[in-house]
C-alpha cells in the first residue's frame, strides 16, 4: 500500500483515495492507513486525511518507481 500511495501526486491522501487506489473499502483503507501511522510511516492530519511521515514519502516514491511501468499504470488507472 505504501508504494501505491506514493504514486499519487498529492501531499494529503484521503481515505477515499487510498480505498480507490488499493481496491478496498473505506473502512479497510482507514485500518491499513492506521497501521502505517502506528509504524510511524504516515501521520493522520485530520479524520479523513493522511500524509507521509518525514522522508518516508520520498523513499516510497523511489520504491514505486522501481515497479514495472505496466503495474504503475494499472494502479493509477484503477485509482
LINLIN-V69846 format. One record per backbone hydrogen bond with DSSP energy under -1.0 kcal/mol. CO is the residue of the C=O (numbers start at 0). NH is the residue of the N-H. Records with the same first field share a line. If there is no record, write none. Layout:
CO=NH  NH
This chain:
0=4
1=5
3=6
4=7
12=49
13=17
14=18
15=19
16=20
17=21
18=22  23
24=28
25=29
26=30
27=31
28=32
29=33
30=34
31=35
32=36
33=37
34=38
35=40  41
36=39
40=52
42=50
47=14
48=44  45
49=12
50=42
52=55
54=58
55=59
56=60
57=61
58=62
59=63
60=64
62=65
63=66
67=71
68=72
69=73
70=74
71=75
72=76
73=77
74=78
